[in-house]
Amino acid sequence: MIGNAAGGQGREWAARPEFWREVFDHLSAGLAVLDPCGRIVAVNLAAGELLGRTASAMTGQDFHSLLHHHTNGAAIPDKHCRLLMALTRRMPSSAETDSFLSGDGRPIPVSWFSSPLTRNGHVLGTTVLFTGDTTGRETEEGLAAHVIALEDLADRLTLAAEIATALAQTLDTEEAIARLGRLLVPRLADWLAIDLRRKEGIRRVAVVGPEDRDGDQKAWRGLLPAADEHSRSALVRVLRGGGPVLLGPKEIATPPDSPLAAVQTGFLQALGAVSAVIVPLGTAQQVTGALTLARTGDPPFDATEVALIGDIGRRVGLAIDNTLLFGRQREIAEAMQRNLLIALPQPGRLRMAARYQPAAAGSQVGGDWYDAFPLRDGATALVIGDVVGHDLAAAAGMAQLHGMLRSLAWDRMRPPSAIMDRLDEAIPVITNVPMATAIYARVEGPEEGPWRLRWTSAGHPPPLLITREGRAEYLEQGQGLLLGTGLDGASRPDATIPLPPGSTLFLYTDGLIEVPGTELDTSLLGLRRHAAALARHSLDDFCDQILARMPAGTMDDIAMLAVRVPAAAPPGRR
């Protein structure tokens, strides 16, 4: 039995009792897992028997205070405790002769070895392996064997934790599979293959092996034969919902009984596999595919490793299910956005260009949009906006705001602030949008100019105005609260500024300037510098170059709208 603690990072491990039993039951030595503060998270059966204590009585207790005492039963002062020092400094340590306190108060001679459990350089806790020494001293050979077992166990637990972290950091199926391959090969196996159930059938989407056999890796990928329901091959059984299967040389050499089995047998034999494990991806109720790991030399896979790989398969299957679901939602959201990003008008001598760039693969599509349309009084409306959130709901909310703002702007020839305030009042009644940022602007003036910009901003990044001579400034005026925050009777401000001949007005969403690891001020400075350098480029080139020059790495989508004011017409043509 394994005792589970009620707190700390150890809860993640102790929440998987089947996995712990498979890993720990073969150990005859006592094993305790501690959280970073030295509290007991879990113990195995041997530890309870050796100490005469139940798992429930030990979990959550400070290991040093509860168990570590002198042979006369007296507590060991903290500053003299070798074990406590190892826990505090997060470093391996050992003692061939020591004593732990039993449940009835008797000191028990023990030998112990401690090792930190890490993930991505961060210490998750510590493992303490100990064994009773009835003669008063453990043999050096026996302790060395236990140390090797503990180090192997810690490495497997660390691998499982690293896989969980790697899969949680992406929502892209291909990237999730690539990360898994980098973690498992060659650390746990010489070769890896992943088969997924797809609409067209079973597809081998990944084969990972030695770098010098890249051609073989590519050759084995692709659509596989259908699974014959009468086949007894290991891969077919796993794909039908069966449990993990361990294959040795005899099983690998068994003649195949179906086309799919023939592909799998040919694959393993071509690799020179002497040991293989095939486990389902997902659960018996929902099998997403199969994971095959193969070794071409000793040692063969053992029962403990099969349990570990089975646990990995469950995690990978759930992660892939999530990425596939996200991919379908992403496609819908992106299509919704693109359908609303209509062709821009080109009113009179004003010229416009826009760009929409969805978030990088693996990130969530948000609710960014741009819009431009003529108004009844001859002005041209400009809109840039971003609904808070990164999912299908955000894209749907964007569509609602897009239509509402267009209707209000066309129907009411009012200042931008009045239109935005009215939109804010309607949001909680008509939509499910929690909050959004937006700029609503009017470009006003006769066809030959001069023109002016009148605008209001609901918490959106400021517009950037670039003169023909290359002077660029952010328009900080007209700032008001985000949409959805409620004004309580207050009104948003309007701002007005002339648009010089030949100037460029640039509106954008925060995905362009908010890049992880980069200060916002640095991004804004970079955008202003790049825009100034592109002042005389065509609008299309201006937009393309802005996207190319800004730092990569944003996890958000980007919407951009640029407006070019024509140069002053010659006097005879006014």
C-alpha positions in Angstrom: 0.0 0.0 0.0 1.1 3.6 -0.6 0.3 6.4 1.7 -0.8 9.7 0.0 -0.2 13.1 1.6 -2.8 15.8 1.6 -0.6 18.7 0.4 2.4 19.9 -1.5 3.6 19.0 -4.9 3.7 15.4 -3.9 0.0 15.1 -4.3 0.5 14.8 -8.1 2.5 11.6 -7.7 0.6 10.1 -4.8 -2.7 10.5 -6.8 -1.6 7.6 -9.0 -1.7 4.6 -6.6 -1.6 1.9 -9.4 1.6 3.4 -10.8 3.3 3.6 -7.4 2.4 0.0 -6.5 4.0 -1.3 -9.7 7.1 0.7 -9.1 7.6 0.1 -5.4 6.3 -3.4 -4.7 9.5 -5.0 -5.9 11.6 -3.1 -3.3 12.4 -5.0 -0.1 13.9 -1.8 1.4 11.8 1.0 2.9 11.1 4.0 0.7 9.8 7.4 1.7 9.0 10.3 -0.7 9.3 13.8 0.8 8.1 17.1 -0.4 10.5 20.1 -0.7 9.9 21.0 3.0 10.8 17.5 4.2 7.3 16.3 4.9 6.4 12.7 4.1 4.3 12.4 1.0 4.3 8.6 0.5 5.8 5.5 1.9 5.9 1.9 0.7 4.9 -1.3 2.5 8.4 -2.2 3.5 8.8 1.2 5.2 5.7 0.6 7.3 6.8 -2.9 8.3 10.3 -1.9 9.2 9.2 1.1 11.3 6.1 -0.4 12.8 4.0 2.6 11.7 1.1 2.9 9.3 1.3 5.0 6.2 -1.5 7.2 7.4 0.3 7.9 10.6 3.5 9.0 8.8 2.1 11.0 5.8 2.2 14.7 6.3 4.7 14.5 9.1 8.2 16.0 9.1 10.5 13.1 8.3 13.5 14.3 10.5 11.4 15.2 13.5 9.3 12.0 13.4 11.9 9.4 12.6 15.5 10.5 12.9 16.7 9.9 16.5 19.9 8.7 18.3 20.2 5.0 19.2 19.2 6.0 22.8 16.0 7.5 21.4 17.0 11.2 21.9 16.3 13.6 19.1 19.2 14.6 16.9 19.8 18.4 16.9 19.1 19.9 13.5 22.6 21.3 13.0 24.1 17.9 13.5 21.7 16.0 11.3 23.3 14.7 8.1 20.0 13.7 6.7 18.4 17.1 7.4 21.4 18.8 5.8 20.9 16.6 2.6 17.2 17.6 2.5 17.9 21.3 3.0 20.7 21.4 0.4 18.8 19.2 -2.0 21.8 16.9 -2.5 22.4 13.1 -2.4 23.7 11.7 0.9 23.9 8.4 2.8 24.7 6.7 6.1 25.7 3.1 6.6 25.0 3.2 10.4 22.1 5.3 11.8 18.8 4.8 13.6 15.2 5.7 13.0 12.5 5.7 15.7 9.8 2.9 15.5 6.2 3.4 16.2 6.6 2.0 19.8 9.5 4.3 20.6 12.4 1.9 19.9 15.4 3.0 17.9 15.9 0.7 14.9 19.4 0.4 13.3 19.2 1.4 9.6 21.3 2.3 6.6 19.9 5.0 4.4 20.4 6.8 1.1 18.7 10.1 0.0 18.4 11.6 -3.5 16.6 14.7 -4.7 13.8 14.2 -7.3 14.0 16.9 -9.9 12.1 18.1 -13.0 13.5 20.6 -15.5 16.1 21.7 -12.9 13.5 22.2 -10.1 13.5 20.1 -7.0 10.1 18.4 -6.5 11.1 16.6 -3.4 13.4 13.9 -2.0 13.4 10.1 -1.9 14.9 8.3 1.1 15.7 4.6 0.8 16.5 2.8 4.0 16.9 -0.8 5.2 17.1 -2.4 8.6 20.5 -3.5 9.9 20.0 -6.2 12.5 23.7 -6.7 12.9 24.3 -3.0 13.4 25.9 -2.5 10.0 24.7 -2.9 6.4 27.2 -4.5 4.0 28.6 -2.1 1.5 27.5 -4.3 -1.3 23.9 -4.3 -0.1 23.7 -0.6 0.3 25.2 -0.1 -3.2 22.5 -2.3 -4.7 19.8 -0.3 -3.0 21.3 3.0 -4.0 21.3 1.8 -7.7 17.7 0.8 -7.4 16.8 4.2 -5.9 18.6 6.1 -8.6 16.9 4.1 -11.3 13.5 4.7 -9.6 14.2 8.4 -9.3 15.1 8.6 -12.9 11.9 6.9 -14.0 9.8 9.2 -11.8 11.6 12.2 -13.2 10.9 11.0 -16.7 7.2 10.6 -16.0 7.1 14.1 -14.5 9.0 15.6 -17.5 6.6 14.0 -20.0 3.6 15.4 -18.1 5.2 18.9 -18.1 6.2 18.7 -21.8 2.7 17.6 -22.9 1.0 20.3 -20.8 3.0 23.0 -22.6 1.6 22.6 -26.1 -1.8 22.3 -27.8 -0.3 21.2 -31.1 -0.4 17.5 -31.9 2.8 17.4 -33.9 4.7 19.3 -31.3 3.4 17.1 -28.5 4.6 14.0 -30.4 7.9 15.5 -31.2 8.5 16.4 -27.5 7.6 12.8 -26.5 10.1 11.4 -29.0 12.9 13.6 -27.6 12.2 12.5 -24.1 11.9 8.7 -24.7 14.6 8.1 -27.3 17.3 7.1 -26.4 16.6 7.5 -22.7 14.1 4.7 -22.4 14.1 3.0 -25.8 16.1 2.9 -29.1 13.0 3.3 -31.3 9.6 4.8 -30.9 6.5 4.6 -33.1 3.1 6.3 -32.6 0.0 5.2 -34.4 -3.2 7.3 -34.3 -6.8 6.6 -35.2 -7.8 9.0 -38.0 -10.9 9.4 -40.2 -9.0 7.7 -43.0 -7.8 4.8 -40.8 -4.8 4.1 -38.7 -1.8 6.4 -39.5 1.7 6.0 -38.2 2.4 9.6 -37.5 5.8 9.3 -35.9 8.9 7.1 -36.0 11.9 8.2 -33.9 15.2 6.4 -33.7 18.9 7.0 -34.1 19.9 10.1 -36.0 21.9 8.2 -38.5 18.8 6.3 -39.6 16.6 9.2 -40.5 15.7 7.6 -43.8 14.2 4.6 -42.0 12.2 6.9 -39.7 10.5 8.5 -42.7 9.9 5.3 -44.6 7.8 3.7 -41.9 5.4 6.6 -41.5 2.1 6.8 -43.3 -1.3 5.2 -43.5 -1.4 1.6 -42.2 -3.6 -1.3 -43.2 -7.0 -1.6 -41.5 -7.1 -3.6 -38.2 -8.4 -7.1 -38.9 -11.0 -7.9 -36.2 -9.8 -11.5 -36.1 -6.1 -10.7 -35.7 -4.4 -11.7 -32.5 -1.4 -9.5 -33.0 -0.3 -7.2 -30.2 -0.8 -4.0 -32.0 -4.4 -4.9 -33.0 -5.2 -6.0 -29.5 -3.9 -2.7 -28.1 -5.8 -0.7 -30.7 -9.0 -2.5 -29.7 -8.6 -1.4 -26.1 -6.4 -4.1 -24.7 -3.7 -3.5 -22.1 0.1 -3.1 -22.5 1.9 -5.9 -24.3 5.5 -7.0 -23.7 7.2 -8.7 -26.7 10.4 -10.7 -26.5 12.4 -12.2 -29.4 10.0 -15.1 -29.7 6.9 -12.9 -30.0 8.7 -10.5 -32.5 9.6 -13.5 -34.7 6.0 -14.9 -34.7 4.5 -14.9 -38.3 1.9 -12.1 -38.7 -1.7 -13.0 -39.1 -3.0 -9.8 -40.8 -1.7 -7.0 -43.1 -1.4 -4.6 -40.1 0.4 -7.2 -38.1 2.8 -7.8 -41.1 3.7 -4.1 -41.1 4.4 -4.1 -37.4 6.4 -7.3 -37.5 8.4 -6.0 -40.5 9.0 -2.7 -38.6 10.3 -4.4 -35.5 12.4 -6.9 -37.4 13.9 -4.2 -39.6 15.0 -2.3 -36.5 16.6 -5.4 -35.1 14.4 -5.2 -32.0 15.0 -7.8 -29.3 12.4 -6.3 -26.9 9.3 -4.2 -27.4 6.4 -2.7 -25.5 3.1 -1.7 -27.1 0.7 0.3 -25.0 -2.6 2.1 -25.8 -2.8 5.8 -26.0 -5.6 6.9 -23.8 -7.9 4.6 -21.9 -9.6 1.3 -22.6 -12.9 3.3 -23.2 -11.3 5.7 -25.6 -8.2 4.5 -27.4 -6.6 7.3 -29.5 -3.9 5.1 -30.9 -0.8 3.0 -29.8 2.7 3.7 -28.6 5.4 1.2 -29.6 8.8 1.3 -27.9 11.6 -1.0 -29.0 15.1 -1.9 -27.8 17.8 -3.4 -30.1 20.0 -4.6 -27.2 20.1 -5.4 -23.5 18.5 -5.0 -21.1 15.1 -6.1 -22.3 12.0 -4.2 -20.9 10.9 -5.5 -17.5 7.5 -5.5 -15.8 8.2 -2.2 -13.9 9.0 -0.4 -17.2 5.9 -1.8 -18.8 3.9 -0.2 -16.0 5.7 3.1 -16.5 5.2 3.0 -20.3 1.5 2.2 -19.8 1.2 5.3 -17.6 2.9 7.4 -20.2 0.5 6.0 -22.8 -2.5 7.1 -20.8 -1.1 10.6 -20.4 -0.1 10.9 -24.1 -3.5 9.7 -25.3 -5.3 12.3 -23.2 -2.9 15.0 -24.3 -3.4 14.1 -28.0 -7.2 14.0 -27.6 -7.0 17.6 -26.2 -4.8 18.8 -29.0 -7.1 17.3 -31.6 -10.2 18.9 -30.0 -8.4 22.2 -29.8 -7.3 21.9 -33.4 -11.0 21.6 -34.5 -12.0 24.5 -32.4 -9.1 26.6 -33.7 -10.1 25.9 -37.3 -13.7 27.0 -36.6 -12.5 30.2 -34.7 -10.0 31.1 -37.4 -12.5 30.6 -40.2 -15.0 32.8 -38.3 -12.5 35.5 -38.0 -11.3 35.4 -41.6 -14.9 35.5 -42.8 -15.5 38.7 -40.9 -12.2 40.4 -42.2 -13.8 41.7 -45.4 -12.1 43.5 -48.2 -11.3 47.1 -47.2 -12.9 50.1 -48.9 -10.6 52.6 -50.7 -12.5 55.9 -50.1 -11.4 58.6 -52.5 -7.7 59.1 -52.4 -7.2 57.4 -49.0 -5.6 54.0 -49.2 -5.8 51.1 -46.7 -4.2 47.8 -46.0 -4.7 45.2 -43.3 -3.2 42.0 -42.1 -4.5 39.2 -39.8 -2.0 36.7 -38.5 -3.4 33.8 -36.4 -1.5 32.7 -33.3 1.4 30.3 -33.8 0.5 26.6 -34.0 -0.2 25.3 -30.5 -1.6 28.6 -29.3 -5.2 29.6 -29.0 -6.9 31.7 -31.6 -8.2 34.9 -29.9 -10.8 37.5 -30.7 -8.8 40.1 -32.7 -10.4 42.0 -35.6 -10.2 45.1 -37.8 -12.8 46.8 -39.8 -13.2 49.9 -42.0 -16.4 51.2 -43.8 -17.9 54.4 -45.1 -20.4 56.3 -43.0 -23.5 58.2 -44.1 -22.0 61.6 -43.5 -19.0 60.9 -45.8 -16.5 60.0 -43.1 -14.6 56.7 -43.0 -14.9 54.5 -39.9 -11.8 52.6 -38.6 -12.0 49.9 -36.0 -9.4 47.7 -34.3 -10.4 45.4 -31.4 -9.6 42.4 -29.2 -12.0 40.4 -27.2 -10.5 39.1 -23.9 -10.0 35.3 -24.1 -8.4 32.8 -26.4 -11.0 30.3 -27.6 -14.0 29.7 -29.7 -16.1 31.9 -27.3 -13.7 34.8 -27.9 -14.1 34.5 -31.6 -17.9 34.3 -31.3 -17.8 37.4 -29.0 -15.7 39.2 -31.6 -18.3 38.5 -34.3 -21.0 40.0 -32.0 -19.1 43.2 -31.3 -18.1 43.5 -34.9 -21.7 43.6 -36.0 -23.0 45.7 -33.1 -20.4 48.4 -33.6 -21.0 48.6 -37.4 -24.7 49.0 -36.8 -24.3 51.7 -34.1 -21.8 53.7 -36.2 -24.0 53.6 -39.3 -27.2 54.5 -37.5 -25.8 57.3 -35.2 -23.8 60.1 -36.6 -22.3 60.8 -33.2 -18.7 61.3 -31.9 -16.7 58.1 -31.5 -17.0 58.2 -27.7 -20.8 58.2 -27.8 -20.8 55.2 -30.1 -18.4 53.3 -27.9 -20.3 54.2 -24.7 -23.5 52.9 -26.3 -21.7 49.7 -27.3 -20.5 49.3 -23.7 -24.1 49.6 -22.4 -25.3 46.9 -24.8 -22.5 44.3 -24.2 -23.9 42.7 -21.0 -27.4 42.6 -22.3 -26.8 41.3 -25.8 -23.5 39.3 -25.6 -21.5 37.0 -23.4 -18.3 39.1 -23.9 -16.6 39.6 -20.5 -14.3 42.4 -21.7 -12.7 43.8 -24.8 -10.4 46.5 -26.0 -11.1 48.6 -29.1 -10.5 51.8 -30.9 -13.2 53.4 -32.9 -12.1 56.3 -35.2 -13.4 58.5 -37.9 -11.3 59.9 -40.8 -13.0 63.2 -41.7 -12.4 65.7 -44.5 -13.2 66.5 -48.1 -11.9 64.1 -50.8 -8.9 66.3 -51.6 -8.1 66.9 -47.9 -7.1 68.1 -45.5 -8.1 65.2 -43.3 -8.3 64.8 -39.5 -8.7 61.8 -37.2 -11.3 61.7 -34.4 -11.1 58.7 -32.2 -11.7 57.1 -28.8 -9.9 54.1 -27.2 -11.4 51.5 -24.8 -8.2 50.4 -23.2 -6.5 49.5 -26.5 -2.8 50.0 -27.4 -2.4 53.6 -28.8 -2.5 54.3 -32.6 0.8 55.2 -34.2 1.0 58.1 -36.6 4.0 58.2 -39.0 4.7 61.3 -41.1 6.0 61.1 -44.6 9.4 62.4 -43.3 9.7 59.5 -40.9 8.6 61.0 -37.6 6.5 58.5 -35.6 4.5 59.2 -32.4 1.9 57.3 -30.4 -1.5 58.9 -30.1 -2.0 58.6 -26.3 -5.1 60.8 -26.2 -8.7 59.6 -26.1 -7.9 56.7 -23.6 -10.9 55.3 -21.7 -11.8 52.1 -19.9 -12.1 48.7 -21.5 -15.4 47.6 -22.8 -17.3 45.5 -20.3 -16.0 47.3 -17.2 -19.0 49.7 -16.9 -18.7 53.5 -16.8 -21.2 54.3 -14.0 -22.4 57.3 -15.8 -19.0 58.5 -17.0 -18.2 59.0 -20.7 -15.1 58.1 -22.7 -13.1 61.0 -24.1 -12.7 61.9 -27.7 -9.4 63.1 -29.3 -8.8 64.9 -32.6 -5.6 65.4 -34.6 -4.9 66.5 -38.1 -3.5 63.9 -40.5 -0.5 65.4 -42.4 -0.3 64.8 -46.2 1.6 61.6 -46.9 1.3 60.3 -43.3 0.4 56.7 -42.3 -2.0 55.9 -39.5 -1.3 52.4 -38.0 -3.7 50.5 -35.7 -2.8 47.1 -34.3 -3.6 44.6 -31.5 -1.5 43.7 -28.6 -0.2 40.4 -30.1 2.2 42.5 -32.2 3.9 44.1 -29.1 3.4 41.6 -26.3 6.1 39.0 -26.7 7.1 36.7 -23.8 10.5 37.7 -22.4 10.4 41.2 -24.0 9.5 44.4 -22.0 6.4 46.2 -23.4 8.3 49.5 -23.6 11.0 47.8 -25.6 8.5 46.4 -28.1 6.7 49.8 -28.5 10.1 51.5 -29.1 10.9 48.9 -31.7 7.6 49.2 -33.4 8.0 53.0 -33.6 11.5 52.7 -35.0 10.5 50.2 -37.7 7.4 52.1 -38.7 9.4 55.3 -39.1 11.9 53.5 -41.3 9.1 52.3 -43.5 7.3 55.6 -43.8 7.6 55.9 -47.7 7.1 52.2 -48.4 3.8 51.0 -50.0 1.1 50.1 -47.6 1.3 46.4 -48.4 5.1 46.4 -47.9 4.7 48.5 -44.8 2.4 45.9 -43.2 4.5 42.9 -44.3 7.8 44.5 -43.1 6.3 45.3 -39.7 5.3 41.7 -39.2 8.7 40.5 -40.4 10.7 42.9 -38.2 8.9 42.6 -34.9 10.3 39.9 -32.5 8.9 36.4 -33.0 7.4 34.4 -30.2 4.0 36.0 -29.6 1.4 33.5 -28.4 -1.5 35.7 -29.5 -3.0 36.5 -32.9 -2.4 39.8 -34.5 -4.7 42.3 -36.4 -3.3 45.3 -38.2 -4.9 48.2 -40.1 -2.9 50.9 -41.9 -4.3 54.0 -43.6 -2.2 56.2 -46.0 -3.2 59.8 -46.4 -2.3 61.1 -49.9 0.3 63.7 -50.4 -0.9 67.2 -51.0 -2.3 67.7 -54.5 -0.6 70.2 -56.8 -2.2 73.7 -56.5 -3.8 73.5 -60.0 -5.6 70.4 -59.1 -7.3 71.5 -55.9 
